[in-house]
Amino acid sequence: MNTEQDTVLVVGGAGYIGSHTVRAMADLGRRVVVLDNLSTGHAQAVQKAPLVVGDAGDVQLVTQLVREHAVRWVIHFASFSQVVQSMADPALYYQNNVARTVDLLYALCHAGVRGFVFSSTAAIFGDPVTELIDEAHPKNPVNPYGRTKLLVEQMLGDLERAHGLRSICLRYFNAAGAHPDGSLGEWHEPESHLIPLAIMAALGQRGPLQVYGSDYPTPDGTCIRDYVHVMDLALAHVQALDRLAEGGNSDAFNLGNGAGYSVREVLDIVGVQAGRPVPAEWTGRRPGDPPRLVANAARARAMLGWQPRYPDLRDIVAHAWRWHAGRG
């Protein structure tokens, strides 16, 4: 099979990671069509591919798109992803991340789609019991967001047994950065991720950054996370799709750089980029935040051939800064 000749439907392709993946695939000459309801995505983020505005859970629309565009492969990004919001309104997350995905998968299984790449998350693991988290780590999510993603992963196994739909789940840690040319970046409304919030605070585009928790069991008391460049994530999705197209089995892979940075370290790096300290206010912990999440991505490197091009957090911050500064 040749994915260069087959059409890929990217569900949620107007969102942050989805739009960067669409751009990466289009730059490689892949045939792509995007489905997004624009509830959190942005039409102008979709570059070099047609956009259909609609819902992932619309079985009739999905079936129509598969038939009209001869879709053979699907990448699914259309999920809500805010941990705090999931704690406050879990039903919203089960409806959007699980129920709508059930409808999407129902349509795909009955329309002849061959393979499915799922945007999963490190949140399925919960509090780590090892320093580096590999694929065999116990899966005990501590928030509804993580539980919704784990439910979909489990559901995909059932659907393969019943319908033959092969899938690859990509469990990434903290997505960050922007396209190196400054044309795409991280754009959430409201924004909740550390690096863009710190950059916007340093640029004066918002007030001081609210930092949640300084008493975690970490060397400097702040949370530690594994930041992975969004374009490296985009590459992993392309490689996962190619693996399925070559007849590869269903699988799941962790995606991260294997290096953790604390909140204080991130603020220091953003401050160096800005040439001044990041304005910040310190407050208490947020519910649902594990102290440390760092990936072991050895399997993705070995089996997908995934090699991050931008593993240095300074490059990740520099690319994100270019995009945010360019927005004025």
C-alpha positions as semicolon CSV with decimal commas, in nm:
position;residue;x (nm);y (nm);z (nm)
1;M;0,000;0,000;0,000
2;N;0,115;0,352;-0,072
3;T;-0,011;0,627;0,157
4;E;0,110;0,883;-0,095
5;Q;-0,173;0,770;-0,324
6;D;-0,437;0,709;-0,056
7;T;-0,639;0,985;0,105
8;V;-0,595;1,049;0,476
9;L;-0,882;1,198;0,675
10;V;-0,748;1,408;0,962
11;V;-1,021;1,454;1,222
12;G;-0,948;1,759;1,436
13;G;-0,696;1,884;1,183
14;A;-0,761;2,250;1,263
15;G;-0,629;2,210;1,617
16;Y;-0,275;2,253;1,744
17;I;-0,111;1,916;1,680
18;G;-0,356;1,827;1,404
19;S;-0,277;2,136;1,195
20;H;0,097;2,077;1,222
21;T;0,047;1,715;1,115
22;V;-0,166;1,823;0,818
23;R;0,105;2,068;0,714
24;A;0,375;1,800;0,747
25;M;0,177;1,553;0,539
26;A;0,092;1,810;0,271
27;D;0,459;1,909;0,248
28;L;0,537;1,541;0,182
29;G;0,283;1,533;-0,101
30;R;0,023;1,325;0,085
31;R;-0,345;1,358;-0,002
32;V;-0,526;1,497;0,302
33;V;-0,876;1,614;0,387
34;V;-0,957;1,773;0,723
35;L;-1,274;1,737;0,930
36;D;-1,311;1,978;1,223
37;N;-1,608;2,142;1,393
38;L;-1,389;2,442;1,488
39;S;-1,503;2,431;1,850
40;T;-1,141;2,463;1,957
41;G;-0,957;2,465;1,622
42;H;-0,907;2,747;1,372
43;A;-0,985;2,737;1,001
44;Q;-0,680;2,951;0,919
45;A;-0,454;2,691;1,079
46;V;-0,539;2,440;0,804
47;Q;-0,274;2,481;0,536
48;K;-0,247;2,309;0,198
49;A;-0,551;2,084;0,252
50;P;-0,930;2,113;0,214
51;L;-1,129;2,171;0,533
52;V;-1,477;2,031;0,591
53;V;-1,653;2,191;0,888
54;G;-1,846;1,923;1,071
55;D;-1,853;1,695;1,372
56;A;-1,651;1,379;1,425
57;G;-1,962;1,211;1,564
58;D;-2,172;1,277;1,253
59;V;-2,189;0,924;1,112
60;Q;-2,356;1,031;0,788
61;L;-2,101;1,304;0,718
62;V;-1,802;1,083;0,801
63;T;-1,936;0,806;0,579
64;Q;-1,987;1,057;0,297
65;L;-1,632;1,193;0,331
66;V;-1,482;0,845;0,326
67;R;-1,667;0,762;0,006
68;E;-1,622;1,095;-0,176
69;H;-1,250;1,124;-0,104
70;A;-1,165;0,752;-0,116
71;V;-1,032;0,773;0,238
72;R;-0,827;0,471;0,344
73;W;-0,660;0,606;0,658
74;V;-0,771;0,826;0,946
75;I;-0,584;1,024;1,209
76;H;-0,799;1,132;1,503
77;F;-0,711;1,444;1,705
78;A;-1,059;1,574;1,790
79;S;-1,062;1,560;2,169
80;F;-1,088;1,800;2,458
81;S;-0,758;1,797;2,645
82;Q;-0,768;2,027;2,948
83;V;-0,706;1,837;3,272
84;V;-0,863;2,098;3,500
85;Q;-1,171;2,128;3,280
86;S;-1,208;1,750;3,277
87;M;-1,208;1,749;3,658
88;A;-1,477;2,019;3,671
89;D;-1,698;1,878;3,393
90;P;-1,622;1,508;3,337
91;A;-1,947;1,442;3,150
92;L;-1,839;1,689;2,880
93;Y;-1,521;1,489;2,832
94;Y;-1,693;1,151;2,820
95;Q;-1,941;1,287;2,567
96;N;-1,684;1,446;2,338
97;N;-1,381;1,220;2,374
98;V;-1,560;0,886;2,405
99;A;-1,917;0,903;2,273
100;R;-1,828;1,099;1,959
101;T;-1,530;0,874;1,897
102;V;-1,761;0,570;1,920
103;D;-1,976;0,723;1,644
104;L;-1,668;0,807;1,437
105;L;-1,531;0,456;1,466
106;Y;-1,871;0,305;1,386
107;A;-1,873;0,499;1,058
108;L;-1,513;0,407;0,974
109;C;-1,555;0,036;1,043
110;H;-1,856;0,019;0,813
111;A;-1,698;0,229;0,537
112;G;-1,388;0,021;0,469
113;V;-1,120;0,234;0,635
114;R;-0,797;0,033;0,667
115;G;-0,613;0,198;0,954
116;F;-0,652;0,448;1,236
117;V;-0,393;0,657;1,421
118;F;-0,515;0,783;1,757
119;S;-0,391;1,088;1,942
120;S;-0,355;0,953;2,294
121;T;-0,171;1,092;2,596
122;A;0,066;1,025;2,883
123;A;-0,228;1,108;3,110
124;I;-0,341;0,744;3,078
125;F;-0,057;0,642;3,312
126;G;-0,142;0,858;3,612
127;D;0,118;0,897;3,886
128;P;0,441;0,732;3,768
129;V;0,590;0,437;3,954
130;T;0,915;0,444;3,753
131;E;1,144;0,734;3,667
132;L;1,085;0,689;3,293
133;I;0,746;0,579;3,166
134;D;0,743;0,308;2,900
135;E;0,447;0,143;2,730
136;A;0,421;-0,131;2,994
137;H;0,383;0,116;3,280
138;P;0,060;0,065;3,481
139;K;-0,231;0,263;3,344
140;N;-0,409;0,439;3,630
141;P;-0,521;0,780;3,507
142;V;-0,587;1,034;3,781
143;N;-0,822;1,260;3,586
144;P;-1,120;1,216;3,352
145;Y;-0,920;1,337;3,053
146;G;-0,677;1,048;3,090
147;R;-0,958;0,801;3,152
148;T;-1,137;0,901;2,830
149;K;-0,822;0,841;2,627
150;L;-0,761;0,503;2,789
151;L;-1,119;0,398;2,717
152;V;-1,071;0,471;2,348
153;E;-0,744;0,275;2,342
154;Q;-0,922;-0,024;2,495
155;M;-1,212;0,014;2,255
156;L;-0,979;0,002;1,955
157;G;-0,868;-0,348;2,053
158;D;-1,228;-0,467;2,048
159;L;-1,293;-0,306;1,711
160;E;-0,991;-0,472;1,555
161;R;-1,106;-0,812;1,673
162;A;-1,456;-0,751;1,539
163;H;-1,391;-0,548;1,224
164;G;-1,020;-0,576;1,143
165;L;-0,950;-0,204;1,192
166;R;-0,580;-0,179;1,278
167;S;-0,469;0,115;1,489
168;I;-0,169;0,284;1,642
169;C;-0,206;0,491;1,958
170;L;0,051;0,765;2,010
171;R;0,085;0,865;2,374
172;Y;0,262;1,192;2,376
173;F;0,380;1,380;2,675
174;N;0,382;1,764;2,668
175;A;0,342;1,894;2,314
176;A;0,512;2,230;2,267
177;G;0,672;2,459;2,011
178;A;0,562;2,578;1,670
179;H;0,649;2,536;1,304
180;P;1,008;2,662;1,264
181;D;0,907;2,907;0,989
182;G;0,665;3,083;1,225
183;S;0,355;3,013;1,014
184;L;0,183;2,782;1,265
185;G;0,179;2,773;1,642
186;E;-0,007;2,688;1,959
187;W;-0,338;2,871;1,971
188;H;-0,586;2,771;2,237
189;E;-0,873;2,984;2,365
190;P;-0,837;2,996;2,657
191;E;-0,472;2,897;2,673
192;S;-0,370;2,665;2,957
193;H;-0,027;2,529;2,860
194;L;0,285;2,647;3,036
195;I;0,517;2,749;2,752
196;P;0,272;2,969;2,556
197;L;0,144;3,123;2,879
198;A;0,499;3,205;2,990
199;I;0,583;3,351;2,649
200;M;0,269;3,565;2,640
201;A;0,342;3,691;2,991
202;A;0,699;3,779;2,889
203;L;0,572;3,957;2,575
204;G;0,317;4,154;2,775
205;Q;0,031;3,990;2,584
206;R;-0,129;3,885;2,914
207;G;-0,081;3,937;3,287
208;P;0,163;3,750;3,511
209;L;0,180;3,374;3,473
210;Q;-0,003;3,175;3,740
211;V;0,226;2,895;3,858
212;Y;0,044;2,613;4,034
213;G;0,237;2,447;4,312
214;S;0,587;2,490;4,453
215;D;0,583;2,203;4,702
216;Y;0,587;1,895;4,480
217;P;0,834;1,613;4,564
218;T;1,078;1,731;4,294
219;P;1,424;1,895;4,324
220;D;1,289;2,251;4,302
221;G;0,933;2,186;4,419
222;T;0,766;2,238;4,079
223;C;0,619;1,984;3,836
224;I;0,851;1,812;3,591
225;R;0,738;1,741;3,236
226;D;0,883;1,598;2,916
227;Y;0,836;1,857;2,639
228;V;0,827;1,729;2,281
229;H;0,826;1,951;1,972
230;V;0,496;1,958;1,784
231;M;0,670;1,895;1,451
232;D;0,835;1,586;1,596
233;L;0,488;1,467;1,698
234;A;0,364;1,538;1,347
235;L;0,646;1,324;1,207
236;A;0,549;1,038;1,439
237;H;0,192;1,043;1,306
238;V;0,318;1,017;0,948
239;Q;0,547;0,728;1,043
240;A;0,267;0,551;1,231
241;L;0,046;0,579;0,924
242;D;0,322;0,440;0,704
243;R;0,368;0,149;0,942
244;L;0,000;0,058;0,911
245;A;0,013;0,100;0,533
246;E;0,305;-0,144;0,520
247;G;0,092;-0,403;0,699
248;G;0,218;-0,340;1,051
249;N;0,024;-0,463;1,351
250;S;-0,173;-0,247;1,590
251;D;0,045;-0,096;1,859
252;A;0,095;0,192;2,100
253;F;0,399;0,414;2,143
254;N;0,510;0,672;2,395
255;L;0,647;0,994;2,248
256;G;0,883;1,214;2,445
257;N;1,245;1,320;2,464
258;G;1,325;1,132;2,784
259;A;1,432;1,452;2,959
260;G;1,224;1,630;3,220
261;Y;1,218;2,003;3,283
262;S;1,064;2,164;3,589
263;V;0,834;2,465;3,571
264;R;1,112;2,681;3,712
265;E;1,352;2,559;3,444
266;V;1,100;2,637;3,170
267;L;1,054;2,988;3,306
268;D;1,431;3,037;3,311
269;I;1,462;2,932;2,945
270;V;1,174;3,157;2,840
271;G;1,333;3,439;3,039
272;V;1,662;3,396;2,852
273;Q;1,471;3,409;2,521
274;A;1,287;3,724;2,637
275;G;1,591;3,890;2,786
276;R;1,401;3,945;3,111
277;P;1,237;3,733;3,382
278;V;0,889;3,598;3,317
279;P;0,633;3,782;3,534
280;A;0,484;3,511;3,756
281;E;0,258;3,464;4,057
282;W;0,281;3,147;4,264
283;T;-0,026;2,971;4,395
284;G;-0,136;2,627;4,519
285;R;-0,141;2,298;4,333
286;R;-0,404;2,209;4,075
287;P;-0,601;1,888;4,119
288;G;-0,505;1,604;3,884
289;D;-0,142;1,705;3,820
290;P;0,119;1,430;3,880
291;P;0,454;1,563;4,007
292;R;0,663;1,411;3,726
293;L;0,594;1,272;3,378
294;V;0,891;1,174;3,161
295;A;0,881;0,931;2,870
296;N;1,079;0,631;2,765
297;A;1,029;0,649;2,387
298;A;1,274;0,375;2,291
299;R;1,007;0,162;2,119
300;A;0,897;0,449;1,895
301;R;1,257;0,508;1,794
302;A;1,319;0,140;1,725
303;M;0,990;0,041;1,561
304;L;0,874;0,361;1,389
305;G;1,219;0,499;1,318
306;W;1,117;0,813;1,503
307;Q;1,404;1,052;1,565
308;P;1,307;1,389;1,717
309;R;1,466;1,674;1,525
310;Y;1,416;1,935;1,796
311;P;1,478;1,768;2,134
312;D;1,640;2,077;2,293
313;L;1,390;2,278;2,498
314;R;1,568;2,597;2,394
315;D;1,477;2,527;2,030
316;I;1,120;2,442;2,128
317;V;1,087;2,772;2,314
318;A;1,257;2,970;2,036
319;H;1,014;2,839;1,773
320;A;0,715;2,907;1,997
321;W;0,848;3,258;2,072
322;R;0,880;3,334;1,698
323;W;0,517;3,246;1,639
324;H;0,377;3,435;1,939
325;A;0,593;3,741;1,873
326;G;0,477;3,741;1,511
327;R;0,115;3,761;1,621
328;G;0,181;4,092;1,790
